[in-house]
Amino acid sequence: MSKSPKHPERHFADRIGWLRAAVLGANDGIVSTASLLVGVASSGAASGQVLLAGVAALVAGAMSMAAGEYVSVSSQADTEKADLARERQELAANPEFERLELARIYEARGLEPALARQVSEQLMAHDALGAHARDELGLTETHAARPLQAAGASAATFSMGAAFPLLLAWAVPRDALVPTVACGSLVSLALLGALAARAGGAGPWTAAGRVCFWGAAAMAATAAVGALFGTSVA
């Protein structure tokens, strides 16, 4: 008797949680730190002052990203828990109504009424709360909110992203700092956008162009502000 061949399928949906936080963190790390470095350097500040500002931006940005992600995703997790608690109460109070509600969902998806009732009965006998969480509320383990994971990923990737323009600023002479940091950061943003798009199953060119456009806009704006205030202060 031959065994059926294994067919492992690759899906991109299970990457959504960590991919979003990781891409957001790295992108913000590069853009915010590079923009700050370019802005401070454009004001005429010395190399030491520019680097100090960059280090402060890395630390403050990483902590801000972690805190923001944790609070945001914790709110999502609280909402999910509240929905599950309410569904658990409804199942205990009126299981027959919940069974009919689930059957109507399957009918709306194309099942015959009799088959929809049979499916709802079997699924509820196996895991009633899980069936309603998945098919009524749209909650699955893959997309469950994970605050600590999101916070850690954002902080770590922000730090890695911010470290790149900071290293460039440290490695080059003061006169070459602005063009080197700006060009190097745009290249890294393009690579990040392309890699993130590939990991998520999307086209790389649009993602790369999008992050480069906004990165260039941010650096141009801070350079203009730095030059303006540097001139006025001088």
Order of alpha helices (4+ residues) and beta strands (2+ residues): alpha-alpha-alpha-alpha-alpha-alpha-alpha
